[in-house]
Amino acid sequence: MADDFFSYVLPHAAKENQDLIYFPYWRFKGMLFFCGPSGITNRFVDVSHQAIETSRFPISVGVRSQAMKLRFLSADMAGRFLKPRLPFESVAANFENRFGKALPKPILHQAHIGESLSLIYSPFYIKDKLYDAIIDKPASAQAWEDFNIDDFDGGSPKWHLRFVSTLCPNCGWDLEGQRDSLVILCKNCNSAWYPVGRKLKQLKFARIPAPGDNTLYLPFWRIRTEISGISLQSYADLVRIANIPKAMQTGWEEIPFRFWIPAFKIRPQLFLRLASHLTVSQPREELIPELPANRIYPSTLPVKEAIESLAVTLSEFMKPRRKMMERFHDIHIDAKSFTLIFVPFNEEHHEFIHHDYQIAINKNVMAHSKNL
């Protein structure tokens, strides 16, 4: 775990005895959503930008952050590590403005979800000019007579990783989880744990039962909210707001409304479709407070990021769109509680399918999403 964000170093190919300078770049990786008059525009981005504003160094690391193997920064690494000057918030605003510039106005709402923020240090060295130590070739075409590296604050790296034991705090058993899992599980005492601050906190969870062994359980955050600006507290309210072609039935006013948001990272268009479709479906099967015995897809999306997606999800299913546009700025969503629900999908030849909710997810998409 990291106290703030992960810091990485790109590998270098410089000859020995070079005094390496590591220049910092902010990297943003995640989904961007823009809600506007013509609908919701989305895209997945993986971009980097200088953490020090200067014309002396390249503006970004390009595709190197995706194509090259990154190493964690450690305090024993040799070289001069320059201290970032630009806060990430100003760089993030630049990203949003860049991607939102060509979209129809007004933009009613924008959100970045599944956000992965990190700091990447790229190696350089100076001889007659600036050299890119990754390829060991000049990074600038001309010599700099007025350049002084001491104009930049820097020194030895002070960032470090922090390790948390993955023994169950409840029973001492080994916790289970994949490399990128945020939720780790104890099959011995039937518990789930989630990192909060410097420790693990027990998580409320349940599963929807499913017959058969050929099942993959996908995790979803079920989120209870208080919403002002519109009436959306019950299933009956949902039928009206989403303009679902159903005859109103007795008892629907008593069924509480919940958002259902994927607890895993996936391509933005599918993420929004799953969130909207399952929220409109409002699963009401019996929930069993036990971990599934079948395969479980890792939970990689923090609940904080899921909460960021609530307004986007509402915008997706609220009909008609004109009504949504007129009232959107008056709507405020306050998350009150959450539960992790494992939803079963049947594995077929090319897809994972939930027949009751009429959802099919291509296997290749799921496999690719593990790299997001």
C-alpha positions in Angstrom: 0.0 0.0 0.0 1.0 3.6 -0.4 0.2 6.6 1.8 -0.8 8.8 -1.2 -0.1 7.3 -4.6 2.3 4.8 -6.2 5.6 6.1 -7.5 7.5 4.3 -10.3 10.7 4.5 -12.2 11.3 3.8 -15.9 14.4 1.7 -16.7 17.5 3.3 -18.3 20.1 2.1 -20.7 22.7 4.8 -19.9 26.4 3.8 -19.7 27.9 3.6 -16.2 29.1 6.6 -14.3 26.4 8.9 -15.7 24.8 11.2 -13.1 21.2 10.4 -13.7 18.4 13.0 -13.3 14.9 11.6 -12.8 12.1 13.9 -14.0 8.6 13.4 -12.6 5.4 12.9 -14.6 1.8 12.6 -13.3 0.0 9.6 -14.9 -3.8 9.4 -15.0 -5.4 6.1 -16.0 -9.1 5.7 -15.9 -12.5 6.4 -17.4 -13.8 9.9 -18.3 -17.5 10.5 -18.6 -19.2 13.7 -19.9 -23.0 14.2 -19.6 -24.4 16.6 -22.1 -27.5 17.4 -24.3 -26.7 14.6 -26.8 -26.1 11.9 -24.2 -23.1 10.6 -22.3 -19.7 10.6 -23.9 -17.1 8.3 -22.5 -13.5 7.2 -23.1 -10.7 5.3 -21.4 -7.5 7.4 -21.0 -4.0 6.6 -20.0 -2.1 9.9 -20.2 0.9 11.5 -18.5 2.0 15.1 -18.1 5.0 17.0 -16.6 4.8 17.4 -12.8 7.2 20.4 -13.2 6.2 23.0 -15.8 9.3 23.5 -18.0 10.2 23.5 -21.7 13.5 21.7 -20.9 12.0 18.2 -20.6 9.5 16.4 -22.7 5.9 17.2 -22.0 4.9 13.5 -21.3 6.4 10.0 -21.3 4.2 9.0 -24.3 3.4 5.3 -24.5 6.4 4.3 -22.4 4.3 4.0 -19.3 2.2 1.4 -21.1 4.9 -0.4 -23.1 7.8 -0.6 -20.6 8.1 -2.4 -17.3 7.8 0.0 -14.4 9.7 -0.5 -11.1 8.6 0.8 -7.8 10.6 3.8 -6.5 12.8 2.9 -3.5 14.9 5.0 -1.2 18.1 3.3 -2.1 18.0 4.2 -5.8 20.9 6.3 -7.1 20.3 9.6 -8.9 18.8 13.0 -8.4 15.0 12.8 -8.2 13.4 16.2 -9.0 10.5 17.3 -6.7 7.1 17.8 -8.4 5.8 21.4 -8.4 2.5 21.0 -10.2 -0.3 19.5 -8.0 -2.2 16.7 -9.8 -5.5 18.7 -9.5 -4.2 21.3 -12.0 -3.0 18.6 -14.4 -6.3 16.7 -14.1 -8.2 19.8 -15.0 -6.0 20.1 -18.1 -6.9 16.5 -19.1 -10.6 17.1 -18.7 -10.5 20.4 -20.6 -8.6 18.7 -23.4 -11.0 15.8 -23.8 -14.1 17.9 -23.3 -13.3 20.8 -25.6 -14.9 19.2 -28.7 -18.1 18.1 -27.0 -21.5 19.8 -27.4 -22.2 22.3 -24.7 -23.4 22.6 -22.0 -21.6 19.8 -20.2 -23.9 19.1 -17.3 -21.6 16.8 -15.4 -18.2 15.1 -15.8 -16.6 12.4 -13.7 -13.4 10.4 -13.8 -14.0 6.9 -12.5 -11.6 4.0 -11.8 -9.0 6.6 -11.5 -5.5 5.4 -11.1 -3.1 8.2 -10.1 0.7 7.6 -10.0 4.0 9.5 -10.3 6.5 8.2 -12.9 10.1 9.2 -12.9 11.9 9.2 -16.3 15.7 9.1 -16.4 17.9 11.7 -18.1 21.5 12.9 -17.9 23.3 16.0 -19.1 26.6 16.2 -21.1 26.8 18.8 -23.8 22.9 18.6 -24.0 20.1 16.7 -22.4 20.1 13.0 -23.0 17.2 10.6 -22.7 18.7 7.8 -20.6 16.0 5.2 -21.7 17.4 5.1 -25.2 20.7 6.7 -24.4 20.3 9.4 -27.1 19.9 13.2 -27.0 16.5 14.4 -25.9 17.2 17.9 -27.3 18.7 19.0 -30.6 20.8 21.8 -29.2 23.0 22.5 -26.3 21.8 24.6 -23.3 24.2 27.2 -22.1 21.9 28.7 -19.6 20.6 25.4 -18.0 21.3 24.7 -14.4 19.9 21.6 -12.8 20.2 23.2 -9.4 17.2 25.4 -10.4 15.1 22.3 -9.7 14.6 21.0 -6.2 15.6 17.4 -5.8 17.7 14.8 -4.1 17.3 11.2 -2.9 13.9 9.6 -3.2 11.9 9.6 0.1 8.8 7.7 -1.1 8.4 4.1 0.2 5.9 1.2 0.0 4.0 0.2 3.1 3.1 -3.5 3.7 0.0 -4.7 5.4 -0.3 -8.4 6.5 -2.7 -10.5 4.6 -3.5 -12.7 7.5 -7.2 -12.5 8.4 -7.6 -10.1 11.4 -10.5 -12.2 12.5 -9.1 -15.7 12.6 -5.5 -15.5 11.4 -6.0 -17.5 8.3 -4.4 -16.6 4.9 -6.5 -14.1 3.0 -7.1 -14.8 -0.7 -7.1 -12.4 -3.6 -5.6 -11.7 -7.0 -2.7 -9.3 -7.6 -4.9 -6.3 -8.2 -7.7 -7.2 -5.8 -8.9 -4.5 -3.4 -11.1 -6.9 -1.5 -9.4 -9.9 0.0 -11.3 -12.9 1.3 -11.0 -15.4 4.1 -12.6 -18.7 3.2 -11.9 -20.0 6.8 -14.2 -17.6 8.7 -16.3 -16.4 5.7 -15.2 -12.8 5.8 -14.1 -10.1 3.4 -11.6 -7.3 4.1 -11.0 -3.9 2.5 -8.0 -1.5 3.0 -8.9 1.6 4.9 -6.1 3.9 6.0 -3.3 1.8 7.4 -5.3 -1.3 8.2 -7.9 -3.8 6.8 -11.6 -3.2 7.6 -14.2 -5.9 7.5 -16.7 -5.5 4.6 -20.4 -6.4 4.5 -21.1 -8.7 1.6 -23.5 -11.3 0.2 -24.0 -13.5 -2.8 -27.0 -14.3 -5.1 -27.3 -18.1 -5.2 -26.9 -19.9 -8.5 -27.3 -23.5 -9.6 -24.5 -25.3 -11.4 -20.7 -25.2 -11.2 -19.9 -23.3 -14.5 -20.4 -19.9 -12.9 -18.4 -16.8 -12.5 -19.4 -14.4 -9.7 -18.9 -10.7 -10.6 -18.8 -8.2 -7.7 -21.1 -5.2 -7.6 -21.4 -2.4 -5.1 -25.0 -2.1 -4.0 -25.3 1.5 -2.7 -28.1 3.0 -0.6 -28.5 6.7 -1.2 -30.5 9.8 -0.2 -31.4 11.8 -3.3 -32.7 15.4 -3.4 -34.1 17.2 -6.4 -36.1 14.2 -7.6 -38.2 11.5 -5.9 -36.1 8.2 -6.2 -36.5 6.2 -3.0 -38.5 3.2 -4.2 -38.8 0.8 -7.1 -42.0 2.6 -8.1 -40.1 5.9 -8.3 -37.5 4.1 -10.6 -40.2 2.9 -12.9 -41.5 6.4 -13.3 -38.1 8.1 -13.7 -36.7 5.5 -16.1 -40.0 5.5 -18.0 -40.1 1.7 -17.8 -43.1 0.3 -19.7 -44.6 -1.6 -16.7 -48.0 -1.3 -15.1 -47.6 0.0 -11.5 -48.2 -2.8 -8.9 -49.1 -2.8 -5.3 -46.0 -3.0 -3.0 -43.6 -1.3 -5.3 -43.6 1.8 -3.2 -42.2 -0.3 -0.4 -39.3 -1.8 -2.3 -36.2 0.5 -1.6 -34.2 1.7 -4.5 -30.4 0.9 -4.6 -27.7 1.7 -7.2 -25.8 -1.4 -8.5 -22.3 -0.4 -9.7 -19.6 -2.8 -11.0 -16.9 -3.3 -8.4 -14.4 -4.0 -11.1 -12.7 -2.0 -13.8 -13.9 -2.5 -17.4 -14.2 -0.4 -20.5 -16.3 2.7 -20.0 -19.2 1.9 -22.3 -19.7 -1.6 -20.8 -19.2 -0.2 -17.3 -22.0 2.3 -17.8 -24.2 -0.4 -19.5 -23.8 -2.8 -16.6 -24.4 -0.1 -14.0 -27.5 1.2 -15.7 -28.9 -2.2 -16.6 -28.5 -3.8 -13.2 -29.7 -0.6 -11.4 -32.9 -0.6 -13.5 -33.3 -4.3 -12.9 -33.0 -3.9 -9.1 -32.2 -7.6 -8.3 -34.4 -8.9 -5.5 -33.3 -12.5 -5.2 -32.5 -13.8 -1.8 -29.1 -12.7 -0.6 -26.9 -15.2 1.3 -24.1 -13.8 3.5 -21.6 -16.4 2.4 -18.6 -16.3 0.0 -19.3 -18.1 -3.3 -17.7 -21.5 -3.7 -17.3 -20.9 -7.5 -14.8 -18.5 -9.2 -14.9 -14.9 -8.1 -13.8 -12.1 -10.4 -11.5 -9.6 -8.4 -12.9 -6.4 -7.0 -10.7 -3.7 -8.4 -12.8 -0.6 -8.3 -12.9 1.2 -4.9 -16.3 2.0 -3.5 -15.3 5.7 -3.5 -15.0 5.5 -7.3 -18.3 3.7 -7.6 -19.9 6.6 -5.7 -18.4 9.0 -8.2 -20.4 7.1 -10.9 -23.8 7.5 -9.4 -24.7 10.8 -11.2 -23.5 9.4 -14.5 -25.6 6.2 -14.0 -28.7 8.2 -13.1 -28.2 10.3 -16.2 -28.0 7.2 -18.3 -31.4 5.7 -17.3 -33.4 8.9 -16.5 -36.0 9.5 -19.3 -36.8 11.6 -21.2 -33.4 13.3 -21.7 -35.0 16.7 -21.9 -36.3 16.2 -18.4 -32.9 15.1 -17.1 -31.2 18.2 -18.6 -33.8 20.5 -17.0 -33.4 19.1 -13.5 -29.8 17.7 -13.4 -28.2 20.6 -11.5 -30.9 20.4 -8.8 -30.2 16.7 -8.1 -27.9 15.8 -5.3 -26.9 12.2 -4.4 -25.6 11.3 -1.0 -24.3 7.8 -0.5 -25.3 6.3 2.9 -24.2 2.7 3.0 -22.9 0.0 0.7 -22.6 -3.8 0.4 -20.5 -5.9 -1.9 -22.8 -8.3 -3.8 -21.5 -11.3 -5.8 -23.7 -11.7 -8.9 -23.5 -15.1 -10.7 -23.0 -15.2 -14.5 -23.1 -18.5 -16.5 -20.0 -19.2 -18.6 -20.7 -20.1 -22.1 -18.5 -20.5 -25.1 -17.7 -16.9 -25.9 -19.6 -15.0 -23.1 -20.6 -14.7 -19.5 -24.4 -14.5 -19.4 -27.0 -13.6 -16.9 -30.2 -14.8 -18.5 -32.7 -13.2 -16.0 -31.2 -9.7 -16.6 -30.4 -10.3 -20.3 -26.8 -9.3 -19.9 -24.0 -10.9 -21.9 -20.3 -10.0 -21.5 -17.7 -11.1 -24.0 -14.9 -13.1 -22.4 -12.2 -11.2 -24.4 -13.4 -8.0 -22.9 -13.2 -9.3 -19.4 -9.7 -10.7 -20.0 -8.5 -7.4 -21.4 -10.1 -5.4 -18.5 -7.6 -7.0 -16.1 -5.0 -4.8 -17.6 -6.9 -1.6 -17.1 
